[in-house]
């Protein structure tokens, strides 16, 4: 676990534990319980997932299996022992055999080295699973909090639409508004109510996804989440040497390099043993015991006992009459070349993924900042001016309510933009270190787009 623990602490600032006994399980549960007491943050969500997710524990169990296989591969081959007994009326033959593979013993150092490298690759794969879970937990936290914030803004929109609908109803009863205008306002209220119901459903779904990633169930699944996303940072990360950092740090590239080294060593072993597949040394001991019965002249029988012991040493190996190992070597070479090409492709893709993640990170930041510095202030100005004109009896109350509703819906779209930025932050981080690359931030955009359509339609 040292590789996974050190990488998680260095890159994520979090602890990971492999639960192997009751004491470790109780300690992890107590820590998760303490993290669940207060309002959850993105960092606490990641830590809970790393301590509580059973899928991650299964990945650590696979790492333990790889370690056991490494130990088994580094041990000398076990000899095989056989004993047989053949008996007749006057004869008994007992044979003992001990068979050992000289081929396995001769190739033990090379196979042990390959087993160690395979285990190191398994360690990196456990670290990759850790990174992937951390990225999924952080993304889902932001989606869940954004869904809560969306519900809050849409509740305000519904309250505004309800007030407008009630006012229009009274104006219609007094004859101050025709049926077409009344129907339009009532339809807007009905649509806003449907959008709120959809947002509440989305909030519940996002919470369930978060509980699943964190490994929570029962009463623990009722976590307390913030009502708003974190504030936008004043400065963003620069693109300086992101590609070089990814080439050094990305754990999936390290896994591909390790697997390529393993294949290279296997190829060397295959070429060295192309003519011989196996050599067995057999030691055999045969014990024969016989009885000869003869009848003397006086009629008495005499029994003569005879015993013989033979020892045999045999060497058994395959003669390459038809296959000189070319097919085996060719298959190994093609496997190695395929892995080398996949590593080169992965390196190219990793550079592209980092650039793409940075474009998404910077672009989503600009969009979110645009909402914060341009659109929302303008919406506030429009609402303030509408209130002044309404106070001066220059506009009617419906215009005031429409402007207030449009401001609320712009806030909902700003929440989507801010959520996309925080998810893009996660994508950039994990495009640099590997594990959990990609994920996107488009979840929940339907609410905002529907709200925009509503505001524009009005």
C-alpha positions as CSV (number, residue, x, y, z in Angstrom):
1,X,0.0,0.0,0.0
2,X,3.0,2.3,0.3
3,X,2.7,3.5,-3.4
4,X,-1.0,4.3,-3.2
5,X,-0.7,5.9,0.2
6,X,2.3,8.2,-0.7
7,X,0.7,9.3,-4.0
8,X,-2.6,10.0,-2.4
9,X,-0.9,12.1,0.3
10,X,1.3,13.9,-2.2
11,X,-1.2,14.6,-4.9
12,X,-4.5,14.7,-3.0
13,X,-3.5,15.5,0.5
14,X,-5.7,12.6,1.7
15,X,-5.2,9.3,3.6
16,X,-6.0,5.9,2.2
17,X,-6.3,2.7,4.3
18,X,-6.7,-0.9,3.4
19,X,-9.2,-2.5,5.7
20,X,-7.7,-5.9,6.7
21,X,-9.0,-6.4,10.3
22,X,-11.7,-5.3,12.7
23,X,-9.6,-2.7,14.3
24,X,-8.8,-0.9,11.0
25,X,-12.5,-1.1,10.0
26,X,-13.6,0.4,13.3
27,X,-11.0,3.2,13.0
28,X,-12.2,4.0,9.5
29,X,-15.8,4.0,10.5
30,X,-15.2,6.3,13.4
31,X,-13.3,8.8,11.2
32,X,-16.1,8.7,8.6
33,X,-18.6,9.3,11.3
34,X,-16.7,12.3,12.5
35,X,-16.5,13.7,9.0
36,X,-20.3,13.3,8.6
37,X,-21.1,15.3,11.7
38,X,-20.7,18.8,10.2
39,X,-21.6,20.3,6.8
40,X,-19.7,18.4,4.1
41,X,-17.0,20.0,1.9
42,X,-15.4,18.8,-1.2
43,X,-12.3,17.8,0.7
44,X,-14.3,15.9,3.3
45,X,-16.3,14.2,0.6
46,X,-13.1,12.9,-1.1
47,X,-11.7,11.7,2.3
48,X,-15.0,9.8,3.1
49,X,-14.9,8.1,-0.3
50,X,-11.3,7.0,0.1
51,X,-12.1,5.5,3.5
52,X,-15.6,4.1,2.9
53,X,-15.9,3.1,-0.7
54,X,-16.0,-0.7,-1.0
55,X,-15.0,-0.7,-4.6
56,X,-11.7,0.9,-3.7
57,X,-11.2,-1.7,-1.0
58,X,-11.7,-4.4,-3.7
59,X,-9.0,-2.7,-5.8
60,X,-6.7,-2.9,-2.7
61,X,-7.6,-6.6,-2.3
62,X,-6.6,-7.1,-5.9
63,X,-3.3,-5.5,-5.0
64,X,-2.9,-8.0,-2.2
65,X,-3.6,-10.8,-4.6
66,X,-0.9,-9.5,-6.9
67,X,1.6,-9.4,-4.0
68,X,0.8,-13.1,-3.2
69,X,1.4,-14.0,-6.9
70,X,4.7,-12.1,-6.8
71,X,5.8,-14.1,-3.8
72,X,4.7,-17.4,-5.4
73,X,6.6,-16.6,-8.6
74,X,9.8,-15.8,-6.7
75,X,9.9,-19.3,-5.1
76,X,11.6,-22.3,-6.5
77,X,9.3,-24.8,-8.3
78,X,7.9,-27.6,-6.1
79,X,9.1,-31.1,-6.9
80,X,6.5,-33.7,-7.7
81,X,6.5,-37.0,-5.9
82,X,4.8,-40.3,-7.0
83,X,4.8,-43.8,-5.5
84,X,3.3,-46.9,-7.0
85,X,3.0,-50.6,-6.0
86,X,2.5,-53.5,-8.3
87,X,2.1,-56.9,-6.7
88,X,1.4,-60.4,-8.0
89,X,1.2,-63.8,-6.5
90,X,4.9,-64.1,-5.9
91,X,6.3,-60.7,-6.9
92,X,6.0,-57.2,-5.6
93,X,7.4,-54.1,-7.2
94,X,7.5,-50.7,-5.5
95,X,8.4,-47.6,-7.5
96,X,9.1,-44.1,-6.1
97,X,9.6,-41.0,-8.4
98,X,10.7,-37.5,-7.7
99,X,10.3,-35.1,-10.6
100,X,11.6,-31.5,-10.7
101,X,11.6,-28.9,-13.5
102,X,15.1,-27.8,-14.3
103,X,13.7,-25.3,-16.8
104,X,11.7,-23.6,-14.1
105,X,14.6,-23.6,-11.7
106,X,17.0,-22.1,-14.4
107,X,14.6,-19.4,-15.3
108,X,13.6,-18.5,-11.7
109,X,15.7,-15.3,-11.5
110,X,14.2,-13.9,-14.7
111,X,10.7,-14.9,-13.7
112,X,11.1,-13.5,-10.2
113,X,12.2,-10.1,-11.7
114,X,9.2,-10.1,-14.0
115,X,6.9,-10.9,-11.0
116,X,8.4,-7.9,-9.0
117,X,7.8,-5.6,-11.9
118,X,4.3,-6.9,-12.3
119,X,3.6,-6.2,-8.7
120,X,4.9,-2.7,-9.0
121,X,2.5,-2.1,-11.9
122,X,-0.3,-3.4,-9.7
123,X,0.7,-0.9,-7.1
124,X,0.4,1.9,-9.7
125,X,-3.0,0.6,-10.7
126,X,-4.2,0.7,-7.1
127,X,-3.1,4.4,-7.0
128,X,-4.9,5.0,-10.3
129,X,-8.1,3.6,-8.8
130,X,-7.6,5.9,-5.8
131,X,-7.2,9.0,-8.1
132,X,-10.3,8.0,-10.1
133,X,-12.5,7.7,-7.0
134,X,-11.2,11.0,-5.6
135,X,-12.1,12.7,-8.9
136,X,-15.5,11.1,-9.1
137,X,-16.3,12.1,-5.5
138,X,-15.3,15.7,-6.0
139,X,-17.2,16.1,-9.2
140,X,-20.3,14.6,-7.7
141,X,-20.1,16.9,-4.7
142,X,-20.1,19.9,-6.9
143,X,-23.0,18.6,-8.9
144,X,-25.0,17.9,-5.8
145,X,-24.4,21.3,-4.3
146,X,-25.2,23.0,-7.6
147,X,-28.5,21.1,-7.7
148,X,-29.4,22.4,-4.2
149,X,-28.5,26.0,-5.2
150,X,-30.6,25.6,-8.4
151,X,-33.6,24.5,-6.3
152,X,-33.3,27.7,-4.2
153,X,-33.3,30.0,-7.1
154,X,-36.2,28.2,-8.8
155,X,-38.2,28.4,-5.6
156,X,-37.8,32.2,-5.8
157,X,-38.9,32.1,-9.5
158,X,-42.0,30.0,-8.6
159,X,-42.9,32.4,-5.8
160,X,-42.6,35.3,-8.2
161,X,-44.6,33.5,-10.9
162,X,-47.3,32.7,-8.3
163,X,-47.6,36.3,-7.2
164,X,-47.8,37.3,-10.8
165,X,-50.4,34.7,-11.6
166,X,-52.6,35.7,-8.7
167,X,-52.4,39.4,-9.7
168,X,-53.3,38.6,-13.3
169,X,-56.2,36.6,-12.1
170,X,-57.6,39.5,-10.1
171,X,-57.0,41.9,-13.0
172,X,-58.9,39.5,-15.2
173,X,-61.8,39.4,-12.8
174,X,-61.9,43.2,-12.8
175,X,-61.7,43.4,-16.6
176,X,-58.3,44.9,-16.7
177,X,-56.6,42.1,-18.7
178,X,-57.9,39.9,-21.5
179,X,-57.9,36.1,-21.5
180,X,-54.9,35.8,-23.7
181,X,-52.6,37.7,-21.3
182,X,-54.1,35.8,-18.4
183,X,-53.4,32.5,-20.1
184,X,-49.8,33.5,-20.8
185,X,-49.1,34.4,-17.2
186,X,-50.8,31.2,-15.8
187,X,-48.8,29.1,-18.3
188,X,-45.5,30.7,-17.1
189,X,-46.5,29.9,-13.5
190,X,-47.2,26.3,-14.5
191,X,-44.0,26.0,-16.3
192,X,-42.0,27.4,-13.4
193,X,-43.6,24.9,-11.1
194,X,-42.7,22.1,-13.4
195,X,-39.1,23.3,-13.6
196,X,-38.9,23.4,-9.8
197,X,-40.2,19.9,-9.6
198,X,-37.6,18.8,-12.1
199,X,-34.9,20.6,-10.2
200,X,-35.9,18.9,-6.9
201,X,-35.9,15.5,-8.7
202,X,-32.4,16.3,-10.0
203,X,-31.3,17.2,-6.5
204,X,-32.4,13.9,-5.1
205,X,-30.7,12.0,-8.0
206,X,-27.5,13.9,-7.5
207,X,-27.6,13.1,-3.8
208,X,-28.1,9.5,-4.5
209,X,-25.1,9.5,-6.8
210,X,-23.0,11.2,-4.2
211,X,-24.1,8.6,-1.6
212,X,-23.1,5.9,-4.0
213,X,-19.6,7.3,-4.6
214,X,-19.0,7.9,-0.9
215,X,-20.3,4.4,0.0
216,X,-23.0,5.7,2.3
217,X,-26.3,4.1,3.0
218,X,-29.1,4.3,5.6
219,X,-29.1,7.3,7.9
220,X,-25.5,8.1,6.9
221,X,-26.8,9.0,3.4
222,X,-28.6,12.0,4.8
223,X,-25.5,14.2,4.6
224,X,-25.6,17.9,5.2
225,X,-24.4,19.8,2.1
226,X,-23.8,23.5,1.7
227,X,-26.6,25.5,0.0
228,X,-24.1,27.2,-2.3
229,X,-21.1,26.4,-4.3
230,X,-17.7,27.8,-3.2
231,X,-16.8,31.3,-4.4
232,X,-14.8,31.7,-7.6
233,X,-11.1,32.1,-7.1
234,X,-9.5,35.4,-7.9
235,X,-6.7,33.9,-9.9
236,X,-6.6,30.8,-12.0
237,X,-3.8,28.3,-12.7
238,X,-1.5,29.0,-15.6
239,X,-0.7,26.6,-18.4
240,X,3.0,26.7,-17.8
241,X,4.6,23.2,-18.3
242,X,1.3,21.3,-17.8
243,X,2.2,18.9,-20.5
244,X,5.6,18.2,-19.0
245,X,4.1,17.7,-15.5
246,X,1.6,15.3,-17.0
247,X,4.4,13.3,-18.6
248,X,6.2,13.0,-15.3
249,X,3.2,12.4,-13.0
250,X,0.4,10.7,-14.8
251,X,0.0,7.3,-13.2
252,X,-1.5,5.7,-16.3
253,X,1.6,6.6,-18.3
254,X,3.7,5.1,-15.5
255,X,1.6,1.9,-15.7
256,X,2.0,1.7,-19.5
257,X,5.8,2.2,-19.2
258,X,6.0,-0.5,-16.5
259,X,3.9,-2.9,-18.6
260,X,6.2,-2.3,-21.6
261,X,9.3,-3.1,-19.4
262,X,7.6,-6.3,-18.3
263,X,6.9,-7.3,-21.9
264,X,10.5,-6.5,-22.9
265,X,11.8,-8.8,-20.2
266,X,9.3,-11.5,-21.2
267,X,10.4,-11.1,-24.8
268,X,14.0,-11.6,-23.7
269,X,13.1,-14.7,-21.7
270,X,11.1,-16.0,-24.7
271,X,14.1,-15.5,-27.1
272,X,16.4,-17.2,-24.6
273,X,14.2,-20.3,-24.3
274,X,12.9,-20.5,-27.8
275,X,14.4,-23.9,-28.4
276,X,13.5,-25.5,-25.1
277,X,10.1,-25.3,-23.5
278,X,10.7,-27.5,-20.5
279,X,13.4,-29.8,-19.0
280,X,12.4,-32.2,-16.3
281,X,14.8,-34.2,-14.1
282,X,13.3,-37.5,-12.9
283,X,14.8,-39.6,-10.1
284,X,13.3,-43.1,-9.8
285,X,13.9,-45.9,-7.3
286,X,12.5,-49.3,-8.0
287,X,12.4,-52.1,-5.4
288,X,11.5,-55.6,-6.7
289,X,10.9,-58.5,-4.3
290,X,10.2,-62.1,-5.6
291,X,9.7,-65.5,-4.1
292,X,10.7,-68.7,-5.8
293,X,9.2,-72.0,-4.5
294,X,11.0,-75.2,-5.3
295,X,10.1,-78.9,-4.3
296,X,13.0,-80.9,-3.1
297,X,13.7,-84.7,-3.7
298,X,12.2,-85.4,-0.3
299,X,9.0,-83.6,-1.2
300,X,9.6,-80.6,1.0
301,X,9.1,-77.2,-0.5
302,X,11.8,-74.5,-0.2
303,X,11.2,-70.8,-0.6
304,X,13.9,-68.6,-1.9
305,X,13.5,-64.8,-1.5
306,X,15.1,-62.4,-4.0
307,X,15.1,-58.6,-3.8
308,X,16.5,-56.1,-6.2
309,X,16.8,-52.3,-5.9
310,X,17.4,-50.0,-8.9
311,X,18.0,-46.3,-9.1
312,X,17.4,-44.4,-12.3
313,X,18.1,-40.8,-13.2
314,X,16.3,-39.4,-16.3
315,X,16.2,-36.1,-18.1
316,X,13.2,-35.3,-20.2
317,X,13.0,-32.5,-22.7
318,X,11.2,-31.6,-25.9
319,X,13.0,-31.9,-29.2
320,X,12.0,-28.9,-31.5
321,X,11.7,-30.9,-34.8
322,X,8.8,-28.9,-36.2
323,X,8.6,-25.7,-34.2
324,X,11.9,-23.9,-33.5
325,X,10.2,-21.3,-31.4
326,X,9.8,-18.8,-34.2
327,X,6.0,-18.5,-33.7
328,X,6.4,-17.9,-30.0
329,X,9.1,-15.3,-30.5
330,X,7.1,-13.6,-33.3
331,X,4.0,-13.5,-31.0
332,X,6.0,-12.0,-28.2
333,X,7.6,-9.4,-30.5
334,X,4.2,-8.3,-31.9
335,X,2.8,-8.1,-28.4
336,X,5.7,-5.9,-27.3
337,X,5.4,-3.6,-30.4
338,X,1.6,-3.3,-29.8
339,X,2.3,-2.2,-26.2
340,X,4.9,0.3,-27.4
341,X,2.5,1.8,-29.9
342,X,-0.2,2.0,-27.3
343,X,2.2,3.8,-24.9
344,X,3.1,6.3,-27.7
345,X,-0.6,6.8,-28.4
346,X,-1.3,7.3,-24.7
347,X,1.5,9.9,-24.4
348,X,0.1,11.8,-27.3
349,X,-3.4,11.6,-25.9
350,X,-2.3,12.6,-22.4
351,X,-0.8,15.8,-23.8
352,X,-4.0,16.5,-25.7
353,X,-6.1,15.8,-22.7
354,X,-4.1,18.2,-20.6
355,X,-4.5,20.9,-23.2
356,X,-8.2,20.2,-23.5
357,X,-8.7,20.2,-19.8
358,X,-7.0,23.6,-19.5
359,X,-9.1,25.0,-22.3
360,X,-12.2,23.8,-20.4
361,X,-10.8,25.2,-17.2
362,X,-10.0,28.6,-18.5
363,X,-13.1,28.9,-20.7
364,X,-15.5,27.9,-17.9
365,X,-13.8,30.4,-15.6
366,X,-14.3,33.1,-18.1
367,X,-17.9,32.2,-18.6
368,X,-18.6,32.0,-14.9
369,X,-16.8,35.4,-14.3
370,X,-18.8,36.9,-17.1
371,X,-22.0,36.0,-15.3
372,X,-20.6,37.3,-12.0
373,X,-19.2,40.6,-13.4
374,X,-21.6,41.4,-16.3
375,X,-24.9,39.5,-16.5
376,X,-25.9,39.4,-12.8
377,X,-25.0,43.1,-12.2
378,X,-27.0,44.1,-15.3
379,X,-29.9,42.0,-14.1
380,X,-29.8,43.7,-10.7
381,X,-29.7,47.2,-12.4
382,X,-32.7,46.3,-14.5
383,X,-34.6,45.2,-11.5
384,X,-33.7,48.3,-9.5
385,X,-34.7,50.6,-12.3
386,X,-37.9,48.7,-12.8
387,X,-38.7,49.2,-9.2
388,X,-38.0,52.9,-9.5
389,X,-40.2,53.2,-12.5
390,X,-42.9,51.2,-10.8
391,X,-42.8,53.5,-7.9
392,X,-43.2,56.4,-10.3
393,X,-46.2,54.6,-11.9
394,X,-44.3,54.4,-15.2
395,X,-44.7,50.6,-15.6
396,X,-47.2,48.1,-14.3
397,X,-46.5,45.4,-11.8
398,X,-46.3,42.6,-14.4
399,X,-43.2,44.2,-15.9
400,X,-41.6,44.4,-12.4
401,X,-42.4,40.8,-11.7
402,X,-41.0,39.6,-15.1
403,X,-37.7,41.5,-14.5
404,X,-37.4,39.9,-11.0
405,X,-38.0,36.5,-12.5
406,X,-35.4,37.0,-15.2
407,X,-32.9,37.9,-12.6
408,X,-33.6,34.8,-10.7
409,X,-33.2,32.6,-13.8
410,X,-29.9,34.4,-14.7
411,X,-28.7,33.4,-11.2
412,X,-29.6,29.8,-11.9
413,X,-27.6,29.9,-15.1
414,X,-24.7,31.5,-13.2
415,X,-24.8,28.5,-10.8
416,X,-24.5,26.1,-13.8
417,X,-21.5,28.1,-15.0
418,X,-19.8,28.1,-11.6
419,X,-20.5,24.3,-11.2
420,X,-18.9,23.7,-14.6
421,X,-15.8,25.7,-13.5
422,X,-15.3,23.6,-10.4
423,X,-15.7,20.4,-12.3
424,X,-13.3,21.7,-14.9
425,X,-10.8,22.3,-12.0
426,X,-11.1,18.6,-11.1
427,X,-10.7,17.6,-14.7
428,X,-7.5,19.6,-15.0
429,X,-6.0,18.2,-11.8
430,X,-6.6,14.6,-12.9
431,X,-5.6,15.2,-16.4
432,X,-2.2,16.1,-14.9
433,X,-1.9,13.2,-12.4
434,X,-4.0,10.6,-14.2
435,X,-6.9,8.6,-12.9
436,X,-10.4,9.9,-13.3
437,X,-9.6,11.9,-16.5
438,X,-12.7,13.5,-18.0
439,X,-16.1,13.7,-16.6
440,X,-17.6,16.8,-18.0
441,X,-19.7,19.4,-16.4
442,X,-22.8,19.4,-18.4
443,X,-25.0,17.7,-15.9
444,X,-28.0,19.7,-14.9
445,X,-27.7,22.1,-17.8
446,X,-31.2,21.3,-18.8
447,X,-32.6,23.3,-15.9
448,X,-30.7,26.4,-16.9
449,X,-31.6,26.1,-20.6
450,X,-35.2,25.6,-19.8
451,X,-35.1,28.7,-17.6
452,X,-33.4,30.7,-20.3
453,X,-36.1,29.7,-22.7
454,X,-38.8,30.7,-20.3
455,X,-37.2,34.1,-19.7
456,X,-36.6,34.7,-23.4
457,X,-40.1,33.5,-24.4
458,X,-41.7,36.0,-22.0
